Amino acid sequence: MIKFIKDNNRLEIMYNGNLVIEHTKEKPAFYLGKGTESILSYRGNFDFDDYIEQRIGLDEYECHENSVQFYHQDILLTLSFKEVDDRLQIELTSTEGFNRFWMRLFAERDEKVYGCGEQASYFNLRGRNFPLWTSEPGVGRDKNSLTTFYANLHDKAGGDYYNTYYPEPTYVSTRKYWLHVDSYAYADFNFKHISFHELFFWEVPERVIISFDNSYLNIINDLTSFTGRPPKLPEYLLDGMILGLQGGMNQVLEYLDVAKEHDIKVSGLWCQDWAGYKYTSFGKRLFWNWVLDEIYYPNLVENIKELNKDSVQFLAYISPFLLDQQSLFKEAENNGYLALDKDDNSYLVDFGEFDCGIVDLTNPEAFNWYKEIIKNNIIALGIKGWMADFGEYLPVDCYLHNGYDAKVMHNKWPVLWAKCNYEAVKESGKLGEVFYFMRAGAHGSQKYSTAFWAGDQSVNWEQHDGIASVIPSALSLGVIGNPYTHSDIGGYTSLHGNIRTKELFDRWLEMSVFTTLMRTHEGNRPDENFQFYNDSDTMTLMSRMTKIRTDLKPYINTLYDDASTKGYPVQRPLFFHYENDEMSYELQYEYLFGEDILVAPVIAEGKTIQDVYLPQDEWVHLWTGDIYDQAGIINVECPIGYPPVFYRKGSPYQSLFESITEKYKNKKDLSHEKTII
């Protein structure tokens, strides 16, 4: 299974006939070094300066029965190889005193790579490098856009293509393997080289795990058996959409009545302001003291019971930060449950015109205390879901109970936050009935995060941070074992002249039908942006799209089953099911919704005709019933309400899809022209 092939100064390390590591004296596979980093942070954005003092190639090697020693003079790195659960496991130990490490994995010229956490700009990572550090992803995320320019100018928050809430040193290769490195240290995965991938860390990792298989579905199944899988989502998510509303219960119920008058299928009300408001120049923010605001929601428990009679659930919001000098902050501070600064005072984080303390989740007592807050202040009220926000903000200069450097804990923090929520739900006996959705993550989130959302996209059409970005975000998360993802319908961030339009909201709405769940958000500046409840035409569209969603319930329920039992993502890249189709590996704005539905969302303003690529199969256009049985690009009319969606003829759910075509097809013919490529 594991072979060392030596030829003069050349060494090849093989696993099950696959070349994994290629080493020569001139091009060593491993380097050790020393470096000094400087990290500046501002409201969840981080700026790095890494000065490399040494980089030493370990050019010599010596093979033993189950290990290889790479060395240069008296500097030594030992790799121990063994097979565990049909996977290659490499354990690493090195000479002490080095805090920079590089390793090179063999790569093929045409190889493609996916994953490394959530990547919103590029699905195929080949040709670029990706620093792995959880942070705010930035506003705009494109150095050539005005959005990014103004965000950097005014807020130091523009970001770049690689910035992400969820970094992970895990990827899937078209050489049919997955790789994971056990490390939460800062890393940079470089996929620019033709013959190798270079992985860089601010430590020598403990181990590397590599697993080959014969299909991508098998790869995902195996990877998620290693990472763990989330529980199945609650069934109520299949019965309509969640409306993100705020303003107090009276206002929320008025909006719900308006939605019912327009025959919108509503399964939940997400009221992030359940704990009250705080206003800043950024917009309407929440009061970060996670106790029910009885002024805005005076009879919440009774209201929840009444809503439940109508099959509507109530959802809330929480983060691992506590507003300075409020009740939970004072309780946590008095008990020593907050992270500290260099002077042993409670560390205060600037969230933009208000400061918060950090619940120290490395302290078992603090962890359990906060878990009880979730149980007693949220679950006990009858709340069936919440946004578990802000896992990416841990400052690198705070001091934690477990004694570890905050730079080392920073990337692990989202997992601790997810685990706290997970255990609160599990210990309440509510897994599968209650869920929460997170934006930050890391290795381990696969098991502990019941769902994700794509974060705070701009309310525009920009590729790197607008509606388009949520598609590669979902695909990249799914590739590394996070099957449940969705996004704020219409986006969230409205800054520097970006204002949400009706068209953007409508296009985002129609796309969301074919994702894990449907949920609206009013955004950070509700009064300035388009809201569905002010527009009768959009509510008519919402009625139609939520009915399509509920009609699809039997099909989507099987996707939930496959997600929780096999790790298969709800939104899948085309190559998962069309491995021999070369074009499918390059697509990042089309996806499969399960195996049997292909979706190509409209992500450009003013577009009513769109090119769609179909892999070789028999595809049926959902809105006309037209059949296409050759691989190629077709030109599809796509007025609002009729996004390019196709189902696979011969699907076990064909009769269900046919009934949707009959009920919801466009009254006028949609023309299609086909070009074979």
N, C-alpha and C positions, 0 to 999 in steps of 0.2 A: 504493500500500500504506500509506504513512504520509502523513497529511494534517493540516495546521494550519488550522482554521476559525476565523476572527476575526470578531467582531461587537462593535463599540465596545470596551469594556474586557474583553470575554469572550473566552476562548480555549478551543477544544476540540481535543484531540490524538486523532486517530483512527488505528486500525490495522486494515486489512482490513475496514473498515466498522464497527468496534467502538470505542465511546468508551472511552478509557483514562484521560485526565486532563481534568478540567474546572476551569478557573481563572477567577476574577474578582478585581477589585481589592478587593472587600469580603470575599471568601473565597479567599485565595490557596491555591494547591496546594502551595506549598513554604515552609518556614520554616528559618532558620538561628538558632543560639543558642549560648549558653555555659552550662556547668553544672559543678558540683563534686560529686563523688560520695564517699560514705563507705560502705565495705563491711565488715561484720563477718561472720566465718565461724566455724563451730563444727562440726567433724566432718562436713564436706560440706554443711552448711546455711548459707545466706547471707542476710544481712539488709541491705537497701539503703536508703540515704538520699540522694536525688538533689536537690540544690538548684539550681534553674534560675535563672540570673542574667539571662539574656536570651533572648527568643524574638521574632524579627523576621520578620514576614510579607513575603515578596518579592512585592509587590503589582503591580509593573510588569513588562512583558515586551516582548521584541523578537524577531521571528521571522526566521530566515535559511533558506537552502535546506534544510539537513539538521539544523538545531539551533534551539534556543530559549534565549534568555537571560532569566532571571528576576532581578529586581534591586529593591533599595530603596536609594536614594541611591547610595553607592559599594560596597554589598554585592552581590556577583554570584554567581549559580549558572548554569552552562551545562549544558544537556542536549543531547547529540549523539545523533541517532537513525540507526539503520541496521538493515537486515534481514540476519540471519545464520542460515542453515539453516532458513528459513521461520519465524523467530522475530523478534520485535521486541527489539532490544538498545538500551538507553539507557545511555550513559556520562555520568558526572557529574563535574564539576570545580567548585570554589567558591573564593571568597576565603578566604585562610588565616586561622587563628586561631579557627575555630569548631569546637566539639566536640559539638554537639547538632544533630540534623537531623530534620525532620519532612517527610513527603510524603503526599499524599492521592491515592488512586486512586478513580476513579468507581465507585459502587456503586448497585445497584437495591434498592428497598425489600424485595422478597421474596427477594433473593439469599442463598444459603447458602455457607459457606466451611468447608473441612476441611484438616487438616494441621498446619503449624507444628511439625512433629516428632511426638513421642509425647505424646498428651493422654489422660490416664486418666479424667478426670471428664466431659468433654464432647466429643462427636465433631463436631457442628456448632458452630463457634466464634462464630457471629453472636450479637451481643448482649453480648459480653464482651471484655475485653482480655487479652492473653497475653504477659507478660514472657518473654523468651527468654534463658535462662541455665541451663547445665547444672549440676545439683545433685542432692543427695538429694531425692526428691520429698516426703518427709515421711511420718510415721506417722499415719495417719488421714486427713489432707488435707481435713478438713471441720471448720471452726471450731465447728460445733454439736455435734460428737461428743465423748464422754468420752475416746475413744482419743486424739484430737488434743489435748484439754485436758491429759491427763496427760503426753503426749509433750512438749508445750511446757513444762509445769511442771517436769518432771524432766530433760529432755534437750535442750531448745531445738530440737525436731525434729518439730513437729507438721505443718508444711507447709500448703499451700493448693491450691486446684483447679488452679492453673497451674504448680505446681512439677513439674519433669520432668527425667529423666536425659538426654533427647534433645530439645533445642530446635533448630529450624531455620527460617530466614526464607523458607520456601517454603510455598505453599498452592495448593489447587485450588478454583475457584469454580464455582458452578452457572451462571455465564455462559459456561461451557465454555472456561475458560482456566486455565493454571497460571502462577504467578509465582514467581520466585526473585530474591532480592537477594544480591549477592556481598558478604557481610560476616559476620565472626565476632564483631563487637562486641556488647555488651549491646544488646538491642532490646526494643520493646514494640509488638505488633501489636494495634491497637484496632479491633474490628469492631462497636462500639456504635452508630455513626451510620447514619442511614437512607440518606444519599446519597453517602457516601464511606467508605473504609477509611483510617485514619491509621496510618502506619508510622513508628516513632520509633527512632533509632539514636544511639549515643554516638560517632558519626563520620559523615562524609559517605561513603556507600558508593561503590565504584568503578563498579558497573553494576547495572542491573535488567534482567531477562529475562522476557518475557511471550510466551506461545504459546497461540493459540486453535486449537481443533479441533472436529470435529463429533460426537464421542462420547467418553465417559469412558475407554473402553479405548484409544482413539487418544491421548488426553491422557496416560495413564499410559505408553504405549509411547514417546511423544515425550519425556516428562519423563525417563524412565529411559535413553533414548539420550543425553540430556544429562548425567545424573548418573553413569552407569555402572551395571552390574548385577552382582550376585554370581554366583559359579559355581554350578552345580547341586549340590545337597546330596548326600552319600553315600547310596548305595542301602540301606545297612544300617539307616538310620533308618525304612525302610518295613517292616522285618521284626520289629517288636515295639516295646517301650518301653525307655527307659533308666532304670535304677533308681539313684537317688541314695542311696548307702550309704557308711558310714565305720566306722572302728574297727579298721582293719588288714585284711590280705588274708584271714586265717583267718576273721575275723568276716564279711567281705563274702561269701566263698564259702559260708559257712553260710546266709546270707540268700538267696543265689542258689539253693542247693539247696532251700530252702523254697519259693521261687517256682516252681522246676521241678516240685516235688511237687504244686503246685496248677495246673500246666499253663499258667503265665503265659508269654507270648511275650516273651522278653528279648533285646534286640539290643545292649545296652550296659550297662556298670557305670560310673557316674560317682562317682569317689572323690575328693572335694575335699581330703581329708586326706592325699593322697599325700606331701606335704612335712611332715606332722606337725601338732601341735596347740599352741594357746595358749589358756588359759582366762581369761575375764574375767567381770565381773558381768553382761555382756550375754548370755553363754552360751559355748558351745564355738566358739572362733575358730581360724583356721588359722595355722600357723607360716610367716610370710611370707619364707621363704628358699627359693627355688624350686629345691631340690635334693631328690632322692628320699630319703625317710626309710626307711632300710633296717631299722629296728627294726619298723615297722608293715608295710612291704612289702619283705621281705628278698629275695625271688626274683621280683621283678616281671616282668622280661623273660621268664623261663620261664613264669610264670603267664599272661602275655599271650598267648604262643604257644599254650598249652593252651586258653585261653578262645576264641581265634580258631578253633580246630578245631571248636568248638561254635557258631561264628558269633556270638560275643559279643565286643564291642569294649570297650576300657578307655579311660575319659576322666578328665581331671584338671582342674586349676585354676591360674590365674596372674593376677597384677595387675602394674601398672607401679611398684609400691612395694616396697621392700626393708627387712626388719626390722633395726632399728638394731643395729650391732656384730656382725651375723652375717656369714657368709663372703661372700655376694654384695654386701652393703652395703660391706664393707671393700674388696673388689676394685674396686667402682665408685668409691668415694671416693678410693682411691689413684690411680685413672686420671683423675680429674676428670670423672666421668660423672654426678654428681648435681647437681640444682638447688641453688642457694645462698641463704643468707639475707643480710641487709643487712651482716653482718660477714664475708662470704665463707666462712662455715662451711656444711657440708651442712645444708640446710633439713630439719627434722624435722616430720613431720605427725602429729598426735595422732589415732589411730584408736580411741581408747577403751581406756585403760590400757596401750597400747603405742605406740611411736613408729616411724615409717618414713621412709627417705629416698626421694626422687623421682628415678627414672631420667630424665635430661634428654633427652627425645626430639627436641629441637631441635638437639642436638649430633650430627652425623653419625656420629662414632665411637661415642658412647654408643648411638645407635639401632642401629648394626650389631652392637655387642657384645650388646645385649639380644636382637636377632634370633637371634644364635648361641646364646644361652641357651635360647631356645624350641626351636631345632633340636636342640641336643645334649642338653638336659635333659628334653625332652618327646618330640619327634617321633622321635628316634633310639631311644627305648625301645619303640617300637611303639604308642604312645598315638595314638588316632584322633580325639580331640576334647578340648576343654576349655572351661571358662568363662573368658573374658577380662574380668575384673571391674575396677571402680573407675576408669573413664575420666573421671569427673566431679569429682575432688577437687582439681584443681590450685589451690593457694593463690594469691591475687591479689598477695601481697607477696613472692613468691619471685623469684629472678633467674635468667634462662635464658641459655643459650649464644648464642642467635641475637640477643640484645639487645632483643627486643621486650618490651613491657610484658606482665606475666602476665595483666593484665585483658583484653588483646587476645587472648592465646593461650588463655585459659581455655576458651572455647567450641570452639576448634579442637583442643584436646588429645585428645578421644576419637577424632578422625580419625587423628591421628598414632599413637595406640595401636592402632587397627584396622589401619592400614597396616603397622605393625611385625609384627603377627601374620600379615597377608596375605602379606607378602613372605617370611616364614619358611616358610609352607606352600608358596607358589609356587616358591621356590628349592629346596625339597626335592622338587619334582615331585609334590606331593600334593594339588593343588586337585581337588576332586571326590571325594577319598578321605578327607581329613581336614577337619574343620570346627571352628569355635569359635563361641561365642555370647556376645554382648555386651549390656550394658544401656544404656551411655552412647553417644551418637552426635551427629553434626552433618552438615552438608553434606559429602559425600564418603564418608560411611559406607555409602552404597548399594552402592558397588563393593567397599569394603575389609572390610565386615563380612559374614561368610558366613551369620550368623543373629543374631537378637536373642532375648532373653527379657525379660519385662515387669518384672523387678526384684523387689524385696522386698515383696510384698503382705502385708498383715496376714492372720492366720489366722482370718478372720471373714467375715461377710456384708455388711459396710458397703459402700455404693455407691462411695465415692471411693477406697478403698484395700483392698477385699476382693476376692472372686471376681468381682464385676461389673466391676471396673475394668480387667481384662485384655482385655475385648472392645473398648471404644473405643481402648485402647492399640494393639491389633493393627490396627484399621481405620485409625487416623490414621497409623501408621507405613507401612502399605501404600499409602495415598493419595499419599505423597511418595516412593515408590520403594523401600521396604524390604519385599520380598515374604515373607520367612521370619521368623515370630515364634512364640513359645510362652511358657509360664509354668510356674512351680514348681507341680506338682500339690499342692494343699492349702495353698499359700501358704508364707511364710517367717517373718515377724516375729511373735514371740510375746512381748508385753510388757504390763504393767499389767493382767493378768487375762485377756488374750486367749489362749485355748487352742484348738488345732485339734481339731475333733470328727471322728468317723467319717463323719457325714453330709456335712460340708463336703468332706472328702477324696473321698468317693464321687462327689459332684456334680462336683467339679473333674476327677476322673478321666474321667468319661463325656464331659465337654466336650472334654477334650484329644484324644480320638480324632479330632476334626474340627478339628485345628490342624496346624501344620507338623510338629511332633514331640511325642512323649509322654516326659515326664521327671518323676520324683518328686524331692522334696527332704525331708530330715528336719527342716529348719528350724533356727533358732538355739538352740532348747532342746529337743533330741530327746527327752529323758527325760520331759518334762512334756506332750508333745503326742502325738496319735494317730499311730501308725505302722502301715503296712499289714501288716508282717510279724508283728504281734501279733494279727491278726484274720483268722480263716479265711474269714469271710463276705466281707470286702473282697477277699481274694485270689481267691476264686471269681469275684467281679465283675471283677477285673483280668484273669483268664483270658478271660472272655467278651469284654471290651472290646478286649483286644489281638488276639484272633482276628478281631473285626470289622475292626480296623485293618489286619491283614495281608490280609484278604480284599479290602479296598479298595485294595490296593497298585497295581494297574494304573491305577486312576483317579487316585490321589494322585501317581503318577509323572508323569502328564501335567501336573499342576499344578506340579510341580517344573520340568518342561520349559518351561512358559509363564513361570514366574518368572524363569528364567535367560536366556531368549531374548527375552521381550517385556516383562518387568518386572511382569507381572500378579501381584498379591498372592494368596497361598493363601487367606486370609480376606478377603472382599470385601464392601463395602456393597451393599445390594440395588439401589441406583440404578445401579450399574455395568452391570447387565443389564436393568433395568426403568426406563429414563429417564423414561417418561411417567407413572409411578406416584408421585404427590405424597407419599403416606405413606412411601415408601421412603427419602426424604431425611431423615426425622426419627428413624429407628430407629437406636439405638446398642447394643442388647442382642440383636439378631438379626443374622445375617450369612449370606452365601453362602460355602460351602466349595467353591471353584471356581465354575463356572457352574451345576452340576446338583444341588447339595445345599444345602438351606436348614436352618440350625441356629438354634434359640432356646433356649440353655442355661438350665437352672434355676439361678437365682442368689439365691433366697430360701429361708431356713430353713423346713423343715416343709412345703414346697409340693409337692403331688402332682397338682394340676390347674393348668394355665397357659393364658392367652390367647396365641395366636400369630397374627401377621398374615401372610397369604399374598398376594403380588402376583398379578396376572392371569396364569394359566398353568394347566396341569394338574399338580397336585402329588399325589404318592403318599406316604402316611404309611409310614415305613420299617418300623415294628413291626407294622403291621396289613395294609398293602396297600390301605387305603381311599383313594379318589381324591377330590380337591377341585379344581373347575374354575372357581371364581369368586373374584375378589379379595374379601378380607374377613378378619375375625377369627374364628378357631375356638377352641373351648375343648377342651383336650387333657388327658387323663390322662397323668401322667408319673411313675410310680413310679421309684425309683432303678434305674438300668440301662436306662431307656427315655426318654431326654431327647427333647424335641420335635425330630424330624429328619424332613425330607421330601426326596424326590428328584423331579426333573422328568421327567414322563412324556415319552417320545420321546427321552430322552437316549441318546447312543451307548452308554452303559454301563447301560442299563435292565436287561438280562438279569443283569448283575452285581448290581445293587441288588435285583432280584427274588430272587436266590439268597440274599442276606443276609436278606431278609424271611422266607424259608422256614426258614432255619437258626436265626434268633435272635428270631423274633417272640414276643411275650408270650403265654403259654399261656392267659391269660384275655383276653376282649375289652376293648379300651380304648375307652371311649365318647368321642364327639366331638359337640359341638354347634356350629353355625355361625351367626354373626351377620354380615350384610353391612353394612359401614359406608360 
